[in-house]
Amino acid sequence: MKQNNRPFLWNFTLREALLLGFCATFIILTRAALRLHFSIPGHSMFFMMFFLLMSRAAVPKLGASTLVGLISGLICMLLGMTKMGPLIIANFILPGVIVDIACALFPGALTKWWSCLAIGVIASASKNISGIGLDLLLGMEREIILQHVLVTTAGSALFGGLGSLLAPAVIKRLQANRLIPSG
C-alpha cells in the first residue's frame, strides 16, 4: 500500500500530526489526573516535559513541541482546568518553544540524559514568566512576587528535570525498534 506523505498542517504529514495530537492528549490527561492537590508547586511539569521531549523525538521538525504546547494550552483553557484564563497558553507554549530551539541548536540532544535534563530544567523554569505577569497585573508587592516566583520556579524545574530524565531511555528504545526516526 502506498503511503501518503503530503504535508497536512505546518508542513507536518497526517501521521506526524496524529503523533503530536497524541502527545498533547497525554499532557492533558496527566494534567487532569494530577489535579489532586499535592500542595507541591510544579508537579504537573513531570509528565509535560516528558511528552514535549517525546513529541520532538517522534516528529523531528521545528515547531513540533510548540504545536503540542499550543494544542495542550488551548484544550486546558477550554476545559477550564486553570485559574489563569488565556494566560495558561503561555505556560504550555514557552516550554515547547525552548524544546524546539534547543533541539534545533543541538540535534542529538534528545538521546543524552544530561542534555535532556538541561532542556527540561530550563523549559520548565520558563513557564513561570506568565505567572510573573499575572502577579504584576494583580498588583502584588514585589517581595511577594519574588518569593512566589522562586518557589514555583524551583518546583517546576525540579519536576521538569526529573520528567525529562525519562525521555532518553524511551527515545533510544523507540529508535532502536524503528518506531520513530533516528538522529
C-alpha positions in Angstrom: 0.0 0.0 0.0 1.3 3.4 -0.9 1.9 5.8 2.0 0.6 9.3 1.7 3.3 11.8 2.7 1.7 15.1 1.6 2.0 17.9 4.2 -1.0 18.3 6.4 -0.5 21.3 8.7 2.6 23.5 9.2 4.4 21.1 6.9 3.5 18.1 9.0 2.2 14.9 7.4 -1.0 13.4 8.7 0.9 10.7 10.6 3.1 13.4 12.3 0.1 15.5 13.2 -1.6 12.5 14.8 1.5 11.7 16.8 1.6 15.3 18.0 -2.1 15.2 18.8 -1.5 12.1 20.9 1.3 13.8 22.8 -0.9 16.8 23.5 -3.7 14.5 24.7 -1.4 12.7 27.1 -0.3 16.0 28.5 -3.9 17.0 29.2 -4.8 13.5 30.6 -1.9 13.6 33.0 -2.6 17.1 34.0 -6.3 16.1 34.7 -5.0 13.1 36.7 -2.6 15.3 38.7 -5.3 17.9 39.7 -5.1 16.3 43.0 -4.0 18.9 45.5 -0.5 17.7 46.4 0.4 21.3 47.5 3.7 20.8 45.6 4.3 23.6 43.0 5.3 22.4 39.6 4.4 18.7 39.9 2.5 18.7 36.6 5.7 19.5 34.8 6.9 16.0 35.3 4.8 14.5 32.5 4.6 17.7 30.5 8.3 17.8 29.9 8.4 14.1 29.1 5.7 14.4 26.4 7.2 17.6 25.0 10.5 15.9 24.5 8.8 12.8 23.1 6.8 14.9 20.7 10.1 16.4 19.3 11.7 13.0 19.1 8.7 11.5 17.3 8.5 14.4 14.9 11.9 15.9 14.5 10.7 19.1 12.8 10.9 22.7 14.0 7.7 23.6 15.7 6.6 20.2 16.8 6.9 20.8 20.5 5.5 24.3 20.1 2.4 22.9 18.4 1.9 20.3 21.1 2.2 23.1 23.7 -0.3 25.3 21.8 -2.8 22.5 21.5 -2.4 21.5 25.1 -2.8 25.0 26.3 -5.9 25.7 24.3 -7.6 22.5 25.4 -6.6 23.1 29.0 -8.1 26.6 28.8 -11.3 25.4 27.0 -11.8 22.7 29.6 -11.5 25.2 32.5 -8.5 23.4 34.0 -6.9 26.7 35.2 -7.4 29.8 37.2 -5.2 31.9 34.8 -7.6 32.1 31.9 -5.9 32.7 28.5 -2.5 33.2 30.1 -2.3 29.4 30.7 -1.5 29.0 27.0 1.9 30.7 27.6 2.6 28.1 30.3 2.4 25.5 27.6 3.9 27.3 24.6 7.1 28.6 26.3 8.4 25.2 27.3 7.6 23.9 23.8 9.5 26.8 22.1 12.5 26.2 24.3 12.5 22.4 23.5 12.3 23.3 19.8 15.1 25.8 19.9 17.4 23.5 22.0 16.8 20.6 19.6 17.4 22.8 16.6 20.7 24.1 18.0 21.8 20.7 19.4 20.4 17.9 17.1 21.4 14.9 19.1 20.3 16.3 22.5 17.3 14.0 23.0 19.4 10.9 23.3 21.7 12.2 26.1 20.5 12.3 29.7 22.4 15.4 30.6 21.2 17.5 27.7 17.6 16.4 28.3 18.0 17.4 31.9 19.3 20.8 30.9 16.5 21.3 28.4 13.9 20.1 30.9 15.0 22.4 33.7 15.3 25.5 31.5 12.0 24.8 29.7 10.2 24.1 33.0 11.5 27.3 34.6 10.3 29.3 31.6 6.7 28.6 32.3 6.6 30.9 35.2 7.1 34.0 33.1 3.3 34.2 32.6 2.9 33.8 36.3 5.0 36.9 36.9 2.9 38.8 34.5 -0.3 37.7 36.3 1.1 38.6 39.7 2.1 42.1 38.4 -1.4 42.5 36.9 -3.0 41.6 40.3 -0.9 44.3 41.9 1.0 42.1 44.3 4.0 43.5 46.1 7.4 42.8 44.5 8.7 40.9 47.5 5.8 38.5 47.4 6.1 38.1 43.7 9.8 37.3 44.1 9.1 34.7 46.8 6.3 33.2 44.7 8.4 33.0 41.6 11.4 31.4 43.4 9.2 28.7 44.9 7.2 27.9 41.8 10.3 28.0 39.5 12.3 25.7 41.8 9.4 23.2 41.9 8.8 23.4 38.2 12.5 23.0 37.4 12.8 20.0 39.8 9.8 18.1 38.4 10.5 19.1 34.8 14.1 17.9 35.1 13.0 14.6 36.6 10.4 14.1 33.9 12.9 14.8 31.2 15.3 12.2 32.5 12.9 9.5 31.5 12.9 10.6 27.8 16.3 9.5 26.6 15.8 5.8 27.5 12.4 5.7 25.9 13.6 7.6 22.8 16.6 5.2 22.3 14.3 2.2 22.6 11.8 3.5 20.1 14.6 4.4 17.7 16.2 1.0 18.1 12.9 -0.6 17.1 12.5 1.9 14.2 9.2 3.3 15.6 10.5 6.9 15.5 13.2 8.4 13.3 16.8 8.2 14.4 19.0 11.2 14.5 
